[in-house]
Amino acid sequence: MQRLVLFDLDDTLIDRSRALVSWVTEFTARHRLGDHVRRQLIARLKDRASPAAFGEIRSEYCLAPSPDSLWREYRSGIAASIACSDAVLAGLAGLRASGWRVGIATNGPSDIQTAKLRAAGILEHVDGVCVSEAAGARKPEVAFFVKAAEACDSPLSEGGWMVGDNPETDIRGGKAAGLRTVWVDRDRHWPTHLAPPDRSVPNALSAIELLLTVDHSRGSA
């Protein structure tokens, strides 16, 4: 098995959930929307945000700015709230120094995902980035993982690892693509209707530490 690892971005390498709550709280206060709207927007944007969603939000809450303006406001606000810990950045560098090829495999619009990667300082610590909008495929589609491996100049046919927090898109998708999987559980229980991941860890740093112990002759840790 080749030394290839693909990392999910949101709520794996960075804490998007916390950044979203912070941004929505500030956004609803600035636009004089109530706390019930704050809760609605957090739920609405929790799993996926897109420019189209802000057209709907503008209409529903009678906001003056254009949908494009609202999207730019969201993009810059979320990016400003994003951080990746120094320990995780050092861990990514350590993987590459140990011969790993490290990639980002993330769903989402290219502009905001790239803005988050840049703001978090992750771009200089990876070999390739695959964002679903640019790739024309989304996790859990196997085609997406093919392109993510290619972004790291690695053939998916030679295997590797997928690390992520989402049981469906990251773990089920990674398995379908022939990758070994590490689930970042964030103190959650694994869904019993899905085949389990190869390993579970509490956070990205633990995943990196695990990967550094991999026996490549067996593909196990």
Secondary structure as UniProt FT lines:
FT   STRAND          4..7
FT   TURN            11..13
FT   HELIX           16..30
FT   TURN            31..32
FT   HELIX           35..45
FT   HELIX           51..60
FT   TURN            61..62
FT   HELIX           67..81
FT   HELIX           86..97
FT   TURN            98..99
FT   STRAND          101..106
FT   HELIX           110..120
FT   HELIX           123..125
FT   STRAND          128..131
FT   HELIX           132..135
FT   TURN            139..140
FT   HELIX           142..151
FT   TURN            152..153
FT   HELIX           156..158
FT   STRAND          161..164
FT   HELIX           167..172
FT   HELIX           173..176
FT   TURN            177..178
FT   STRAND          180..184
FT   TURN            186..187
FT   TURN            192..193
FT   STRAND          199..201
FT   HELIX           204..211
FT   TURN            212..213
FT   TURN            216..219
//
